Structure formats: C-alpha cells, structure tokens
Amino acid sequence: MRSINSGLLLALSFCILSISALPQRCQENEDCYETRLHPDLTDTPDINSRKLEGEDKTNFWIESGKSFVLEQQAKKINTNVAKNVILFLGDGMGLTTIAAARVSAGGEEQKLSFEKFPYTGLSKTYSVDRIVPDSANTATAYLCGIKANYGTIGVNANVDRENCEAGKKTENYVYSAAKWALDAEKAAGFVTTTRVTHASPSGVYAHTADREWENDSEVKKSCGAASGVQDIAYQLIHGDVGSKLKVMLGGGRMHFTDASLGKGGKRSDGRNLIEEYTSQGSRNVYVETRDQLLKVSTRTTDRLLGMFQDSHLKYNLEVTPETNQPTLEEMTKKAIELLQKEKNGYFLFVEGGKIDLAHHENQPQLALDEALQFSKTIEMARSMTSEEDTLIVVTADHSHAFSYSGYAKRGASIFGPTKDKADDGKPLLTLSYANGPGFKTYYDTEKNDRIDPTSVDKTDPHVAYPTTVELDLETHGGDDVAVYASGPWSHLFTGVYEQNTIPHLYAYAACMGNGLKAC
C-alpha cells in the first residue's frame, strides 16, 4: 500500500553521503563548517524582516521577561471542586502545528487562546505495542485512563487489534470519563468535526477491538455474521454509555442506516439507528443542518444528536452558505448551552478532528486553519464558563511527521519558501513533511530530480507540501504533546507524564471515577 520511490532512495543516499562528507570538506577551515550550519543568507534577496515596536531595545525583552515572572508569581491555586470538565482534543495538533499556527495567525509572538492558560504540561503518547500511536489507543488513554494497543478503543491491552473474541469480553472493557460523570450524576456529551463514530469520539462511549468497525458491515467482514460483536454506531445509540449521552454532534450519517434505505447508508442489518434514537424519547432531537441546530431549543430538548455530513464534516475553508454545516464553535456553543441545564454539572469532549486529516494529506494550509478554528472555539467556551467551577483541558492525541524549518525572515509567509537553497540550487519551503503523498508533487521521477517547490501553485489550500519519502498518507509522529489547563486543580497538569494520567487528573478535580478525589 505504501511505496518508496527508487529514485528517491538514490537521492537520499547522495544527501547522506554529502552530509557525512561535510566536516571533511571543511576541516581545514572551521569557519566553513559553521557558516554552512548557520548561514546568514545575506547574498539572497529578501523581504524586510518584520519587527515589533521596541524589539530592537534591550529593555523591551527585559520588561517582557519580568512581566512573565510577575504573572507566574500572581497565580492563585484553585482547589474548588470542578462542577464541569471540558476536554478539548486537537487531533494531531503537535507542537510544530501549534507554532506554525501562531505564525499563520499573525506572527511568532502570537498566542493561541489555550496558550494563555495558566498551566502547561507534556504527555507521552506511545501505545502498549507501538512507539507511535493512533487516535484509537490514545483516546483510551486520555479518556479511560489506561494505555492500550494500537487501533483498539475502550479495551485494555489484553485485546489486540481485530481480535473479535477478546474484544467482546466485558472483563476487557475500560470505561471513559463520560461513564464516570454519569455515575456521579453528571451529564456527558461530545462534539467533533469528524464522524461521530471515528476513533476519538468513540473513546467516549465504545468498546471495540478495531476502530474500523463503525458499522455492522465492517464487523461482519472481520468477525462473521454471527459474532455477537457490536459495531460502534450501534453502541452510540444502544450502548450503556452512548444511550445516556446528552449531546452528540459531528458527521457520519452513513454508519447509521441500512444500504437498502437509499440514504447512502453502509449498514446491512436493515436498521435505521437514527429512527431508533428518536423513538427512545419524545425530547430526543435529531438535526442534519446548521439551520436546524441553531433553532434547537434547550428548554424542550433532553438529548441532541446532530450529524451534518454522511462522513466527516467539510473543512472550514470548504464551507459555503449552501453547505449549511455548523462550525465547531457553533456546535460547541449549543452543547454547552444544553449541558448548562444540568444541576450537577457535566463532562464534555470536543475534538478538532480535521487538523489530523489535513496533515495526513500533507495539506498544512487546511491543518493550520483547522487549528485556528479550534483555538477560537476554546476561547468561546472559556467565555461561556467560569474558571471557578469549570476545568478546561486542551491537548492532542499525537503529533505528526510535520516540519517547520529553515531561516525565513520574520514577516514571511509560513506557507512560502525560506531564503536558503538546497545543494541543487532550488528553494526550500518552510513547511514540509517526513513522508506522505506530497512527494510526487515535488519530485520528477523520470528526471530523478526535485521540482522547484515555488513553481507549484499554492492558491488552493488543498495543495500538498513536500515530503522526503512517498507514502499514500503521511504518518503520525511519536513526540510528546502539550497539555494546557485552566480552572479547578489545573496546577496538577504540570510536568511530563504518561497520556493515561490525564483523565485521572481531571477526574480528581471533579470528584468522579474510582480513583483519588479532591472532595
């Protein structure tokens, strides 16, 4: 499925040999090597570097440092019990994505909304069986509090991916913070820009040996027609946790209806799970468009299911008025409005899921815009809630093989070239990937030569960016991801810790779950 071009291997071998020979070429002149490592690029045309007023003054930076010290000193530890917990998950939003998003938002010195939170930590994302994880096993970590195997959701590491028998044994099930909240008589729900049955949101309510088992047809392919394994969509409507969720918003209609019903469904069991959901209660509301969502009355609604596309939601940059698709911000706002009715509080999971999907296609323009929409949504949520009783945690499930490099001047577009040139005399782009489908856009396999990346039209945000190795889809990265926290007990989120620690921290703050409690 994934291939490495033979011409690229030759090119990589040449590059490796060139790099290894560099100290030898420069050994008689130490300045030569240092200049190559840290070029000043004065011989290349450039824009005027952007500087903020005062940045050329020593006192500017001294005062900046002192201000941060005073901010840290003024922090007051909040040990209130968290009535509400909102977990924001930027799927694939590694530190490189965050840094590049800042630049695309207006400059390196910018802060995304969650970077203003008072406390920050780092989580280690590896799974039990792999050093680089996926969104399924990581969901089990940051929602259920345990690490599991790649591709599995809501089960422990006794279950390998596609193990039908082990996956349906209840003794292997692990439960999410949504279940902990329900047991504590709180409400729970989720919002996503992906399918509601996709890996991350499924961690809220599902138990499965394979993230791909989103409908019964997929289960039958892997386990047979009479396996007794429940698909993910079924678990959302009829599962112990899914059937009690108050809010479920995203995409993925195709997994809820039978193919024979003529609505693009993928099921083969004759069921219409959407109708089964609405029949469960007269105050169960189902919506399919932005207009319908915005008209939902929280006074007359007990549970809300919204699916706005057959599969994933469209990227923000693809949406037009005719699309009639709500934004992540609009879905999250409606979710909070509905959950705020709950006297005992709530647990809400919100995923900016298409950051990840864009990176897999080597499309940083889309990925960074999705990250900015995610940041905007968090800012809105913080304005609707109080730090006194609402703990907000922002993190990512994993990183990507995404690079932000070179020596571009400040003020240059993050999506443009650096001012260095490669040994072939052609420019480099500031953004690139270690692997993925973008390779073929920038490498002429017939000539065994790299294409000038500035010659590729980048006005379409779907354009792929360069990669080193050709794969049909780019891979995740294994580096640590950031965790940001604001509200009760947010100071606990500092340090470097295993990803499965995260739900134990917010459960402690909210006095839910079977672990330690702040109350």
Secondary structure by P-SEA (a helix, b strand, c coil): cbbbbaaaaaaaaaaaaaaaaccccccccaaaaaaaaccccccccccccccccccccaaaaaaaaaaaaaaaaabbbbcccccbbbbbbcccccaaaaaaaaaaacccccccccccccccbbbbbbccccccccaaaaaaacccccccccccccccccccccccccccccccccccaaaaaaaacccccccccccccccccccccccccccccccaaaaaaccccccccccaaaaaacccccccccccccccccccccccccccccccccccaaaaaaaccccccccccaaaaaacccccccbbbbbccccccccccccccccccccaaaaaaaaaaaaccccccbbbbbbccaaaaaaaaccaaaaaaaaaaaaaaaaaaaaacccccbbbbbbbcccccccccccccccccccccccccccccbbbbcccccccccccccccccccccccccccccccccbbbbbcccccbbbbbccbbbbbbbccccccccccccccaaaaaaaaaaccccccccc
